């Protein structure tokens, strides 16, 4: 049944695929155009570094799937695209590998990420319900450069067979951080990490967090579609967007983990906006999954190469020689994002004059 559920998730996620026309909070973020701010494209570097890791560029293929023959083939295509473009990639949840009766084929559906991408950045992925031994085995299975621990209380709440106990997660996260030698990246699955959560994660020893906000694949909707009565429809849209999470984090006076951003990233412009709001790298799932399902690895390679070229061009336009320099650009926060800022005590206007303050 677990393998069947993995296949269901892919089908339901694809049915939610967001096209460019669907609005989300990235549309409430705009750059102030300074016509003389641009630099030469050959002065632009896409490299990014955080928590002791250095990536060739700030895009990553976020965790999606694995655990069945169908999803193993999807992982193979994703891994090929990652290899050909130098893109970091995360696995889907590997918890299925550590259940009684897990087969070699199940493990291979994840291991293919490393087999097809032997020299790339590969991240394993487990639930925060995992124990330190399972975490170590997941890292070993993929020869992983990092481990993602996902927080999915909303998904579990709506999932018909989901967990109903979350109080042990902080202790488990701290134990896994202490056990592993590779970075532990704590991430949401599409409902966002608040400022308070990020502070708590830092106190647990977490050095990297993916805010993974709303606006992309909605796992509350996915799990509700698997319920016979579909009686949790009211949970659709729960949580905060990546944009709001990054703004919330920027207002913190305490030390936080290095931030990654995902959730609702549709275009290279969305990615640049997330970088400008403080993310060190930006991930996508639904957009990249759609490319693979539509045209295989070749389609995703073409898409990633186009995005990377456009990222470089946008950085040049904005005068940012590296992704981190985007945090000194001027941005306008409008609509619902500005309302969020007002309610959370964030000075939205300050973001519109950052370039002056950086001089």
TADA-V292410 format. One record per pair of residues at least 24 apart in sequence whose C-alpha atoms are under 6 Angstrom apart, sorted by the first residue. I is the first residue (numbers start at 0). GAP is how many residues later the second one is. D is the distance in Angstrom with one decimal. If there is no record, write none. Layout:
BEGIN
i-><I;I>
gap-><GAP;GAP>
d-><D;D>
END
This chain:
BEGIN
i-><2;2;11;16;23;27;27;27;28;28;29;29;30;30;31;31;36;37;37;37;37;38;38;40;43;43;44;44;45;57;57;58;58;58;59;59;59;59;60;60;60;61;61;61;61;62;62;62;63;64;65;65;65;66;66;71;75;76;78;78;78;79;80;80;82;87;87;88;89;89;89;90;90;91;92;92;93;93;94;110;113;122;123;124;127;131;145;145;145;146;146;147;147;147;148;149;149;149;150;151;154;154;157;158;173;184;186;187;189;189;190;190;191;191;193;194;194;198;201;201;206;207;207;207;208;208;209;209;209;210;210;211;211;211;211;212;212;212;212;213;213;213;214;214;215;215;245;267;267;275;275;327;327;328;329;329>
gap-><64;65;210;269;191;305;306;307;303;304;301;302;299;300;298;299;282;278;279;280;281;277;280;275;277;278;276;277;276;223;224;222;223;224;27;28;29;223;28;222;223;28;221;222;223;27;28;29;28;27;26;43;44;39;42;37;36;220;34;37;38;36;216;220;34;33;34;33;32;33;34;33;34;33;32;33;31;32;31;31;28;24;24;24;41;44;36;37;38;37;38;36;37;38;37;36;37;38;37;37;64;65;65;64;30;24;24;24;24;73;48;49;47;48;51;53;54;57;54;55;50;49;50;51;48;50;49;50;51;31;50;30;49;50;51;27;28;29;50;26;27;49;48;49;47;48;31;39;43;50;51;26;27;26;24;25>
d-><5.5;5.0;5.9;5.9;5.6;5.8;5.0;5.8;5.7;5.0;5.5;5.1;6.0;4.4;5.5;5.6;5.2;5.4;4.4;5.4;4.4;5.0;5.1;5.3;4.4;5.9;6.0;5.0;5.8;4.2;6.0;5.7;5.0;5.7;5.6;4.7;5.6;4.6;4.6;5.6;5.7;5.2;5.3;5.5;5.3;4.5;4.6;4.4;4.3;4.0;5.7;5.5;5.6;4.9;5.7;3.9;5.8;4.7;5.0;5.8;5.7;5.9;5.3;5.0;5.1;4.7;6.0;5.1;5.7;4.4;5.9;5.4;5.7;5.9;4.9;5.0;5.8;5.5;5.7;5.4;5.8;5.3;5.9;5.8;5.6;4.7;5.1;4.9;5.9;4.9;6.0;5.9;4.6;5.6;4.7;5.8;4.8;5.5;4.8;5.8;5.6;5.3;5.8;4.9;5.1;5.1;6.0;5.1;5.0;5.8;4.5;5.8;5.9;5.0;5.8;5.4;5.0;5.7;5.5;5.7;4.4;4.7;4.6;5.9;5.9;5.1;5.8;4.4;5.3;5.9;5.4;5.8;5.7;4.5;4.9;5.6;4.1;4.2;4.8;5.7;4.3;5.6;5.8;4.3;4.9;3.8;6.0;5.5;5.9;4.5;4.4;5.5;5.3;5.4;5.4;5.9>
END
